[in-house]
Every structure is written in structure tokens, then in C-alpha cells.
Amino acid sequence: MATIGGRTETAIEILKSALPFSAHNPAPWGQLARFLAEEEWSSAVAAAIRSAEIQASAQSATILSQLLASAETEEEFRRAAKLSINSNVRDERWLGYLGVALSMHKGGSGKGVAFFDLLNYRGRRSAFLANLKAKIVAAEGGDEALEAAIAICNEAIVQIEDNVFSRMQMIEYVMATGRADARDDALRLLAQREQIFGVDEHSKRLRAKIEDPSIDWRSEVAKPKAPTPRSTAGDAERERFNVMSRTRKRLQRGGAAELQLPREIRLGGELKRLEFSLVAGGQQPDLAIKRLGQILSENPTFAYAELLAERHKLWSRESRTLPSFASYFERALSERDVILLQRLTVSYPKLEAMCIIARVAFGDESAFDQVSDALRAVKVDPSPECKTLRLGLESILPDNAVREPASEVSAIRANTALVRMILSAANEVSAVN
């Protein structure tokens, strides 16, 4: 994968810095998953799942399928697959696409079947998903695989829902077996299908194929096609587009003056650009440092500027007194300073949950018993920073039904790097709001 300036670390830092300002944009989460894949696999999975939760697209499924296929152990695979299934993605078509895409990776056929088995076990049971599983099994091509695919289709018809797709697939698999009586069985099954669902162009076409001796049926079933996921952007995304369109038209009519942004927002945008220069390297950091110092001198209480100064170690060494929670918290995250986090927990009760979660991530056992209360507080707190925490943490935390302090602590500790990134994003949000 290409990196910015050949430095993966730089790319990761830039993507992390974009997250607080792209809370509902799947792209940075997906890109982050790609960059984290080799070094922090579990964090990459969580980032990919978050991307899919924002928008269940073919791209998000492809990224996640690559990660699932690269799982080194069965335990890793099952844990990541369960997280995928238990996430907020409710689109059955997308889950089906993910399963088929997974099977198409090298050595992924068995994992694809296992994924559909997990879907069934976790209550995602439908004829649609059963048919996709049958396609994966049949694509393996052997006699046993074809018989298994026939059995899956028959089970879908009998136990889930009699449907035309299962019947059509089953006929194709019967023909692919090459048995002496395959043609007679296929015509009998087709007659049943037409009796129940009627004669149509699809049944006529299949009948013609059955009668054509030149058809290589094994090749026909060898490449399962993944269903294209529908976008789940929905009404909110369309409304966002409409707002942007209306704004653009107002600007074209000369309405720029009435759209003047508040000074704090304009400064926040400038600071994001400055941080890009600080992270990317080259000659620009010197200018960025100078401008950041100017902003701090003109706005001594602007928390986001203070946060950046601490993040990039720009405070003077002779004075280490930091003026805001954001800068203190940034230092605590950078230095994994549990003692400082404990002090912040007391000094800033409104932001206590962030401190407790950070302490758990860094192994402070005295915070383990407090994590459930902290997560509950985050769940109901309407503040922007808590919303950022909710969005980031929900993909790594266990199901509500089985959630308990021990499992929550384990989930946070197992994803320390990702949790630290989410906390940093929430801290930025707290600084600009």
C-alpha cells in the first residue's frame, strides 16, 4: 500500500487527526484499517467495522474481508467475525457480500462457510444467506461439495422459506454433479419449480441450458458472485447533500457574507491544516510552529491550540504548567501517565469517563471497577466528546447481553492502541467545542 511520503506512521497520524472532524465519514476509518492491518490487526478490524457501520458499502466489506481472511488463528477469526456480525450493520445484503468476498480470498473458502455458519448461529438466518453459503460450498467443485450445496438449498426450502432462488440453484448443482440421472432429476425439479412459481423467462432459460449438452456445469458454479450491497447512507446522507447543494447555490448568488463562520471555527480549521504540516514533515513545520505560537499568544485560552502545542512538544521546557484539560489529557495519553489521569479524574468530573477509560487502557487496576459506570455515563451523555467515544468504542465492546466489568476491561485492554486513538479524537472534540 502506498504511504504518504513513504511513512506509514505519518499516514496513520494524519488519519487519526481527521477522525474527530469526520465522525460520519467511512473513508478515514477504512484507510486507517488498511494502514493498521500489519502492525495492529485487531485495531484494524475495529476500524474497518466502524467504517462499515457508517456506510455498509462494497468497499467496507472488501476491507473487512481482507482482514478476516488474514486472521492467523481460528480464535482470531471467530472473534473478529463475531464483532462484524454483532456490529450496528443490519444490512443482510452487505453481510452476504462480506461472506462471499471472504471466500474469494486465497484460502478463504473455509472461512467464508464458517462466517455464514456464525451468521446462522447468531440469529441471522434467511434463505438469501443460505443460498449464498450454498454458492460458496458448490464453488469448491468436488462431488461432496456439490451434494452439500444441494442439501443447503433443500434445507432452506424446507426449514426457512420455499423460494425460487434456492430451487434454481439446486437444479444447477444437480446438473454439475454429472450423475447419470442428473438431467432427469434436474427436469423433475424444474417442473416442480414451475408448478409452484410459474413459468417465466428464467425457468425457460434454465430448461434450455439443461437440454444443451455443451454446457460445462462445474464451471458455471465455480465462481460465486457477491451481491452488490446497497448504500446505507439513507435519508440523513441525502439531507446532508441537499444542505451542501443549497449552500453552494447561496454562495453562487453572492451570499458568502451571510455564511461567515465564527472565529473559533475558522481558527480550528486553520489549526487542522497546521497539524498536517507538523505531522507530514519537510519545510512546512517551521512555519506551522511559528503560526501556532502566534495563535497561542493571541488566544491564550484556546484549548485546541494548547492541545496541539502539547502533542507536538512545543511548550517551553522551563514551564510545564498546562492551561487546559485537553492539553493535560493529551500529555497523559502520550506518556501513558496513570497518575496524571487519576488527578484529572478528580479535577474534571464532567470528563471523568474519558479519564477512567484511559486508565483502564493503560492497566490501572484501580479503575477496572469503575469502567461500567463510565461507559454507562458515556452512553447517555449528549456531549460531542462522549458521542465520539460511543461511536468509536461500540465496535470493540461486547454485546450488551453479556457485558460485565471483566469483559469490558478485557475488550479495552485488548485494543489499547485503538482506544488510545479514540480517546485522542474525543479529546480534540472536547477542545473545539
SETORVEX-19919 format. One record per residue (C-alpha): x, y, z; residue in one letter. Coordinates in pm, 1 decimal, m for minus. Example, Ala and Ser with C-alpha at 12.3 -4.5 7.8 and 13.67 -1.06 7.14 Angstrom:
<pts>
PT          X          Y          Z   code
PT     1230.0     m450.0      780.0      A
PT     1367.0     m106.0      714.0      S
</pts>
This chain:
<pts>
PT          X          Y          Z   code
PT        0.0        0.0        0.0      M
PT      122.5      347.3      m80.5      A
PT      200.1      568.9      214.1      T
PT      229.0      943.6      243.1      I
PT      591.9     1025.7      191.6      G
PT      668.4      655.6      232.0      G
PT      590.4      675.5      603.1      R
PT      306.6      461.9      729.8      T
PT      328.4      624.2     1072.5      E
PT      271.1      965.4      917.9      T
PT      m31.7      842.5      727.0      A
PT     m177.5      687.7     1041.6      I
PT     m128.9     1005.9     1243.1      E
PT     m292.9     1217.6      973.8      I
PT     m589.6      981.5      955.0      L
PT     m625.0      981.0     1332.7      K
PT     m629.2     1358.6     1337.4      S
PT     m909.7     1359.3     1079.5      A
PT    m1144.1     1132.8     1276.5      L
PT    m1296.0     1391.3     1515.0      P
PT    m1396.4     1604.7     1218.6      F
PT    m1521.4     1312.3     1009.1      S
PT    m1740.1     1132.9     1260.9      A
PT    m1979.3     1010.4      991.5      H
PT    m1732.1      962.5      708.3      N
PT    m1637.1      597.7      644.5      P
PT    m1330.3      680.6      433.9      A
PT    m1075.1      769.1      706.4      P
PT    m1178.2      465.7      912.6      W
PT    m1136.5      239.5      610.2      G
PT     m799.2      388.0      523.1      Q
PT     m688.5      357.2      883.2      L
PT     m785.3      m10.7      880.7      A
PT     m564.0      m67.8      577.7      R
PT     m263.8      102.7      736.0      F
PT     m304.9      m75.0     1069.8      L
PT     m354.8     m419.6      913.0      A
PT        0.6     m546.7      950.5      E
PT      101.0     m392.1     1282.0      E
PT     m223.3     m376.1     1482.1      E
PT     m457.3     m633.4     1332.0      W
PT     m730.8     m620.1     1597.7      S
PT     m735.2     m239.6     1585.7      S
PT     m755.3     m258.3     1207.4      A
PT    m1059.5     m486.5     1234.7      V
PT    m1230.7     m245.3     1473.2      A
PT    m1160.7       47.2     1238.7      A
PT    m1296.2     m149.2      940.7      A
PT    m1611.8     m238.0     1132.3      I
PT    m1660.3      126.8     1225.4      R
PT    m1629.4      221.5      857.9      S
PT    m1897.0      m35.3      771.4      A
PT    m2125.9       88.7     1047.3      E
PT    m2112.8      436.6      899.5      I
PT    m2176.8      310.1      547.7      Q
PT    m2226.2      m55.4      458.5      A
PT    m2062.8      m39.7      116.7      S
PT    m1880.7     m284.5     m108.1      A
PT    m1553.8     m111.4      m20.2      Q
PT    m1602.2     m151.3      354.9      S
PT    m1688.8     m519.5      306.2      A
PT    m1381.8     m572.3       89.7      T
PT    m1150.2     m419.3      350.2      I
PT    m1303.9     m623.1      630.3      L
PT    m1298.8     m944.8      426.6      S
PT     m925.8     m898.3      364.7      Q
PT     m866.3     m863.0      736.6      L
PT    m1080.8    m1164.1      825.6      L
PT     m904.2    m1373.4      562.1      A
PT     m566.1    m1277.9      709.9      S
PT     m654.3    m1393.2     1062.6      A
PT     m371.4    m1617.9     1177.6      E
PT     m571.2    m1836.0     1415.1      T
PT     m924.2    m1970.1     1426.4      E
PT     m979.9    m1786.9     1754.7      E
PT     m875.7    m1455.8     1597.7      E
PT    m1104.5    m1515.7     1302.7      F
PT    m1407.0    m1611.9     1510.9      R
PT    m1365.5    m1316.8     1746.1      R
PT    m1336.0    m1069.2     1458.4      A
PT    m1622.1    m1232.4     1267.2      A
PT    m1846.5    m1210.8     1573.7      K
PT    m1761.0     m842.7     1611.8      L
PT    m1856.7     m791.5     1247.5      S
PT    m2188.2     m971.0     1291.0      I
PT    m2268.7     m805.2     1623.7      N
PT    m2196.9     m454.9     1497.6      S
PT    m2460.1     m200.0     1405.7      N
PT    m2461.8     m312.7     1042.7      V
PT    m2809.7     m453.1      992.5      R
PT    m2795.5     m484.1      614.2      D
PT    m2836.0     m853.4      529.1      E
PT    m2720.7     m794.1      174.7      R
PT    m2396.7     m638.6      299.3      W
PT    m2332.0     m927.8      537.4      L
PT    m2385.6    m1167.5      248.7      G
PT    m2143.4     m971.0       34.4      Y
PT    m1887.3     m985.7      314.8      L
PT    m1918.3    m1363.6      343.4      G
PT    m1880.2    m1422.8      m30.1      V
PT    m1594.7    m1171.7      m59.4      A
PT    m1419.1    m1350.0      227.6      L
PT    m1447.1    m1684.1       48.1      S
PT    m1280.4    m1541.3     m262.1      M
PT     m951.8    m1467.0      m87.8      H
PT     m675.5    m1723.9     m109.1      K
PT     m758.2    m1999.4      136.3      G
PT    m1075.4    m1818.0      236.2      G
PT    m1336.4    m2072.2      127.3      S
PT    m1348.6    m2243.3      465.5      G
PT    m1363.2    m1908.7      643.5      K
PT    m1645.8    m1797.4      415.8      G
PT    m1851.6    m2102.8      509.4      V
PT    m1763.1    m2052.7      876.8      A
PT    m1879.0    m1691.0      852.7      F
PT    m2220.9    m1795.6      721.1      F
PT    m2242.9    m2060.1      994.1      D
PT    m2175.9    m1787.3     1251.8      L
PT    m2443.5    m1569.7     1092.8      L
PT    m2690.7    m1853.8     1130.6      N
PT    m2582.2    m1921.5     1488.0      Y
PT    m2613.7    m1553.3     1579.6      R
PT    m2971.3    m1538.5     1452.5      G
PT    m2907.5    m1403.0     1101.7      R
PT    m3096.6    m1683.3      928.2      R
PT    m3259.6    m1641.3      589.1      S
PT    m3297.9    m1814.2      254.3      A
PT    m3087.6    m1538.1       99.0      F
PT    m2789.3    m1609.6      324.5      L
PT    m2835.3    m1986.4      291.2      A
PT    m2824.3    m1955.4      m87.5      N
PT    m2500.7    m1758.3      m70.2      L
PT    m2347.5    m2021.7      155.3      K
PT    m2453.0    m2287.9      m95.2      A
PT    m2276.2    m2094.9     m371.6      K
PT    m1952.4    m2086.7     m173.8      I
PT    m1970.7    m2457.2      m96.2      V
PT    m2055.6    m2550.8     m455.7      A
PT    m1767.1    m2340.4     m586.7      A
PT    m1523.0    m2585.3     m427.2      E
PT    m1620.7    m2813.1     m714.3      G
PT    m1593.9    m3163.7     m573.7      G
PT    m1875.8    m3418.0     m563.9      D
PT    m1908.1    m3387.7     m186.7      E
PT    m1919.6    m3008.3     m209.0      A
PT    m2197.2    m3019.2     m468.9      L
PT    m2401.9    m3264.7     m264.2      E
PT    m2355.1    m3040.1       40.0      A
PT    m2471.0    m2737.0     m161.0      A
PT    m2780.9    m2927.8     m273.5      I
PT    m2853.9    m3014.3       89.1      A
PT    m2817.5    m2648.2      195.4      I
PT    m3065.6    m2534.7      m71.2      C
PT    m3309.8    m2809.3       19.9      N
PT    m3284.7    m2717.0      387.4      E
PT    m3353.8    m2351.6      303.3      A
PT    m3666.1    m2454.1      110.6      I
PT    m3797.4    m2684.9      381.9      V
PT    m3692.6    m2510.3      702.6      Q
PT    m3669.6    m2140.2      618.4      I
PT    m3875.3    m2039.3      316.8      E
PT    m3968.3    m2200.9      m12.0      D
PT    m3813.4    m1967.1     m265.8      N
PT    m3738.4    m1968.4     m633.6      V
PT    m3367.0    m1893.5     m591.1      F
PT    m3293.5    m2199.7     m377.6      S
PT    m3477.6    m2417.2     m627.1      R
PT    m3292.9    m2272.8     m925.9      M
PT    m2953.3    m2311.1     m758.4      Q
PT    m3031.1    m2666.9     m654.1      M
PT    m3108.5    m2758.5    m1015.2      I
PT    m2775.0    m2617.4    m1129.8      E
PT    m2588.7    m2812.8     m863.1      Y
PT    m2767.7    m3134.7     m959.2      V
PT    m2653.9    m3084.9    m1318.1      M
PT    m2298.5    m3010.0    m1201.5      A
PT    m2274.4    m3346.1    m1023.2      T
PT    m2261.3    m3515.4    m1362.0      G
PT    m2456.6    m3814.6    m1233.3      R
PT    m2615.2    m4040.3    m1492.9      A
PT    m2962.5    m3935.3    m1380.4      D
PT    m2870.5    m3568.8    m1324.9      A
PT    m3064.3    m3443.8    m1627.8      R
PT    m3382.5    m3631.2    m1532.0      D
PT    m3358.7    m3509.1    m1171.7      D
PT    m3299.7    m3152.5    m1287.4      A
PT    m3601.5    m3156.0    m1519.9      L
PT    m3817.0    m3300.2    m1242.0      R
PT    m3705.1    m3028.7    m1000.6      L
PT    m3759.8    m2762.8    m1266.1      L
PT    m4114.2    m2887.2    m1324.7      A
PT    m4179.6    m2854.0     m950.5      Q
PT    m4036.2    m2504.3     m953.5      R
PT    m4259.9    m2400.9    m1245.2      E
PT    m4564.9    m2555.0    m1081.5      Q
PT    m4511.4    m2351.7     m763.8      I
PT    m4369.1    m2026.5     m900.4      F
PT    m4488.5    m2033.5    m1259.5      G
PT    m4314.2    m2044.3    m1596.1      V
PT    m4103.8    m1737.7    m1670.6      D
PT    m3800.2    m1632.8    m1869.6      E
PT    m3565.2    m1765.3    m1602.7      H
PT    m3716.7    m2112.5    m1598.7      S
PT    m3724.9    m2123.3    m1979.0      K
PT    m3359.9    m2024.3    m1996.1      R
PT    m3264.0    m2287.6    m1739.9      L
PT    m3458.7    m2555.1    m1927.5      R
PT    m3271.4    m2468.4    m2246.4      A
PT    m2939.6    m2497.6    m2061.6      K
PT    m3035.4    m2837.2    m1922.4      I
PT    m3105.9    m2957.4    m2276.1      E
PT    m2773.9    m2820.3    m2404.8      D
PT    m2503.1    m3091.1    m2379.2      P
PT    m2222.9    m2838.4    m2435.8      S
PT    m2273.2    m2662.0    m2100.7      I
PT    m1988.9    m2714.2    m1852.7      D
PT    m2192.0    m2706.4    m1533.6      W
PT    m1896.0    m2726.5    m1297.8      R
PT    m1752.4    m2411.0    m1449.6      S
PT    m2094.2    m2248.5    m1418.0      E
PT    m2097.7    m2291.0    m1041.1      V
PT    m1724.8    m2241.3     m980.2      A
PT    m1731.2    m1862.9     m932.6      K
PT    m1991.8    m1735.2     m687.9      P
PT    m2084.4    m1372.8     m740.4      K
PT    m2119.3    m1148.9     m438.2      A
PT    m2440.6     m943.8     m424.7      P
PT    m2373.3     m572.4     m455.5      T
PT    m2451.2     m404.2     m122.0      P
PT    m2695.5     m119.6     m122.2      R
PT    m2566.8      201.3       30.5      S
PT    m2696.4      256.0      382.0      T
PT    m2627.9      626.6      380.1      A
PT    m3004.4      682.2      389.8      G
PT    m3209.0      992.0      441.4      D
PT    m2954.6     1165.4      664.5      A
PT    m2688.1     1144.9      395.6      E
PT    m2928.2     1269.8      129.5      R
PT    m3027.1     1559.1      353.5      E
PT    m2660.0     1642.5      410.1      R
PT    m2610.7     1650.2       33.9      F
PT    m2916.0     1873.6       m5.2      N
PT    m2782.4     2115.0      256.8      V
PT    m2447.5     2128.4       77.5      M
PT    m2624.0     2187.1     m253.0      S
PT    m2834.4     2468.6     m110.0      R
PT    m2526.2     2626.3       48.8      T
PT    m2336.4     2612.8     m279.4      R
PT    m2624.7     2784.4     m458.9      K
PT    m2633.6     3058.9     m196.8      R
PT    m2262.0     3116.7     m243.2      L
PT    m2309.1     3134.7     m618.4      Q
PT    m2574.4     3401.0     m563.9      R
PT    m2322.3     3607.0     m367.6      G
PT    m2431.7     3503.8      m21.3      G
PT    m2082.7     3446.9      117.6      A
PT    m2115.4     3729.0      369.1      A
PT    m2413.9     3573.9      545.2      E
PT    m2225.0     3242.9      571.0      L
PT    m1928.9     3390.8      759.4      Q
PT    m1804.6     3128.5     1005.4      L
PT    m1745.8     3208.8     1372.5      P
PT    m1386.5     3295.1     1453.6      R
PT    m1335.4     2982.8     1669.2      E
PT    m1438.8     2754.9     1383.2      I
PT    m1212.5     2933.4     1136.3      R
PT     m922.2     2906.2     1381.1      L
PT     m999.7     2538.0     1434.3      G
PT     m982.0     2476.1     1060.9      G
PT     m652.4     2661.4     1035.8      E
PT     m511.4     2459.3     1324.8      L
PT     m604.6     2134.3     1149.6      K
PT     m406.9     2248.1      848.0      R
PT     m117.3     2342.8     1073.9      L
PT     m117.9     1999.7     1233.9      E
PT      m99.8     1839.4      891.6      F
PT      219.7     2037.0      832.5      S
PT      356.3     1937.6     1172.4      L
PT      292.0     1568.3     1107.6      V
PT      392.0     1549.3      742.1      A
PT      745.2     1682.8      785.9      G
PT      951.2     1883.9      537.1      G
PT      999.8     2260.1      549.2      Q
PT      643.6     2348.9      645.7      Q
PT      667.1     2258.7     1018.3      P
PT      880.2     2567.3     1091.8      D
PT      612.2     2794.9      953.0      L
PT      343.0     2591.8     1128.5      A
PT      521.2     2621.3     1463.9      I
PT      554.3     2995.8     1418.7      K
PT      186.8     3035.5     1331.1      R
PT       79.1     2811.5     1619.4      L
PT      280.8     3023.2     1859.0      G
PT      115.1     3334.3     1719.2      Q
PT     m232.3     3184.2     1766.5      I
PT     m146.1     3087.3     2124.3      L
PT      m19.7     3435.7     2205.9      S
PT     m333.6     3593.2     2060.7      E
PT     m568.7     3331.4     2207.3      N
PT     m404.9     3209.1     2529.6      P
PT     m711.8     3008.3     2633.9      T
PT     m785.3     2840.5     2300.5      F
PT     m784.2     2475.7     2413.7      A
PT     m728.6     2317.0     2074.1      Y
PT     m415.5     2523.5     2012.4      A
PT     m289.9     2422.6     2357.2      E
PT     m359.3     2058.0     2276.3      L
PT     m153.1     2077.1     1956.6      L
PT      129.6     2251.5     2137.2      A
PT      144.2     1965.9     2386.9      E
PT      101.8     1694.8     2122.2      R
PT      398.2     1823.4     1925.6      H
PT      605.7     1913.6     2234.8      K
PT      612.6     2285.4     2161.1      L
PT      575.0     2408.2     2518.2      W
PT      885.9     2569.3     2659.4      S
PT     1077.9     2323.6     2873.3      R
PT     1113.2     2570.3     3161.4      E
PT      736.7     2593.7     3204.3      S
PT      543.5     2268.0     3217.0      R
PT      222.2     2408.4     3360.9      T
PT      m54.2     2334.3     3114.2      L
PT     m359.3     2558.3     3096.3      P
PT     m641.3     2320.8     2992.7      S
PT     m783.1     1972.4     3033.8      F
PT     m723.7     1899.7     2664.9      A
PT     m350.1     1962.8     2690.7      S
PT     m318.6     1773.0     3020.1      Y
PT     m512.0     1477.9     2878.4      F
PT     m302.3     1480.7     2561.0      E
PT       12.4     1457.5     2771.7      R
PT     m134.9     1174.8     2978.9      A
PT     m217.7      978.0     2663.0      L
PT      124.0     1042.4     2512.7      S
PT      314.9      941.6     2825.1      E
PT       64.5      677.3     2945.2      R
PT       65.7      869.4     3272.7      D
PT     m182.6      693.5     3501.3      V
PT     m108.0      924.7     3795.4      I
PT     m193.2     1233.0     3589.8      L
PT     m512.0     1063.6     3468.8      L
PT     m610.4      992.2     3829.4      Q
PT     m565.1     1360.7     3912.9      R
PT     m766.3     1465.6     3609.1      L
PT    m1044.8     1228.5     3714.6      T
PT    m1079.9     1429.7     4035.7      V
PT    m1021.3     1775.0     3887.3      S
PT    m1253.5     1741.3     3586.9      Y
PT    m1558.2     1537.7     3698.0      P
PT    m1750.2     1615.4     3377.3      K
PT    m1477.5     1441.0     3177.9      L
PT    m1424.5     1164.8     3431.5      E
PT    m1537.2      889.0     3193.7      A
PT    m1260.9      967.5     2943.4      M
PT    m1001.2      950.0     3219.7      C
PT    m1132.5      620.3     3357.7      I
PT    m1136.7      455.1     3014.7      I
PT     m781.1      575.6     2951.8      A
PT     m669.1      441.7     3289.1      R
PT     m819.9      102.5     3208.7      V
PT     m647.7      100.2     2869.3      A
PT     m313.6      166.2     3039.7      F
PT     m366.4     m105.7     3300.8      G
PT     m465.5       96.3     3608.6      D
PT     m638.1     m176.3     3810.6      E
PT     m795.8       78.1     4045.1      S
PT    m1012.5      192.3     3751.6      A
PT    m1132.7     m153.8     3648.3      F
PT    m1432.3     m149.0     3883.2      D
PT    m1534.1      195.9     3758.9      Q
PT    m1539.0      118.8     3388.1      V
PT    m1902.0        1.1     3368.4      S
PT    m2029.5      322.2     3527.6      D
PT    m1804.7      525.1     3298.9      A
PT    m1934.5      350.6     2987.0      L
PT    m2294.9      396.6     3100.3      R
PT    m2226.4      766.3     3151.0      A
PT    m2079.7      790.0     2801.3      V
PT    m2386.8      617.6     2659.0      K
PT    m2630.3      880.3     2790.2      V
PT    m2410.4     1191.4     2778.5      D
PT    m2511.5     1408.4     2477.6      P
PT    m2180.3     1596.9     2466.9      S
PT    m1979.6     1579.6     2141.0      P
PT    m1681.7     1413.9     2307.8      E
PT    m1898.3     1136.0     2453.3      C
PT    m2066.7     1085.8     2118.0      K
PT    m1721.1     1040.1     1965.1      T
PT    m1637.5      786.5     2235.4      L
PT    m1961.2      595.8     2176.7      R
PT    m1905.6      575.7     1802.7      L
PT    m1550.3      454.7     1846.5      G
PT    m1594.4      209.5     2132.6      L
PT    m1914.5       34.0     2029.9      E
PT    m1736.4     m185.3     1775.1      S
PT    m1491.2     m329.0     2028.7      I
PT    m1712.0     m368.8     2335.7      L
PT    m1900.4     m696.1     2396.5      P
PT    m2274.2     m739.0     2346.4      D
PT    m2495.3     m563.1     2599.8      N
PT    m2642.3     m900.1     2691.9      A
PT    m2307.9    m1037.1     2809.5      V
PT    m2143.4     m714.9     2919.7      R
PT    m1981.0     m710.1     3260.6      E
PT    m1681.3     m522.4     3403.4      P
PT    m1437.0     m806.1     3333.5      A
PT    m1538.5     m837.3     2967.8      S
PT    m1534.1     m460.3     2920.7      E
PT    m1187.9     m433.3     3071.3      V
PT    m1064.8     m719.4     2852.0      S
PT    m1205.4     m557.1     2537.5      A
PT    m1043.2     m222.5     2616.7      I
PT     m710.3     m376.8     2715.5      R
PT     m705.6     m592.6     2400.8      A
PT     m745.9     m283.4     2183.3      N
PT     m528.4      m34.5     2369.8      T
PT     m389.4      130.3     2057.0      A
PT     m733.9      182.6     1906.8      L
PT     m883.4      301.4     2237.0      V
PT     m599.8      549.7     2274.0      R
PT     m675.0      677.8     1924.1      M
PT    m1046.9      710.0     2004.0      I
PT     m970.2      895.0     2327.5      L
PT     m740.2     1131.7     2141.7      S
PT    m1019.2     1200.1     1893.5      A
PT    m1266.1     1264.9     2176.1      A
PT    m1014.3     1495.8     2340.5      N
PT     m986.5     1700.5     2022.3      E
PT    m1363.9     1725.3     2008.7      V
PT    m1371.5     1846.8     2370.2      S
PT    m1114.4     2111.4     2280.7      A
PT    m1305.1     2255.4     1986.1      V
PT    m1649.1     2255.4     2148.6      N
</pts>
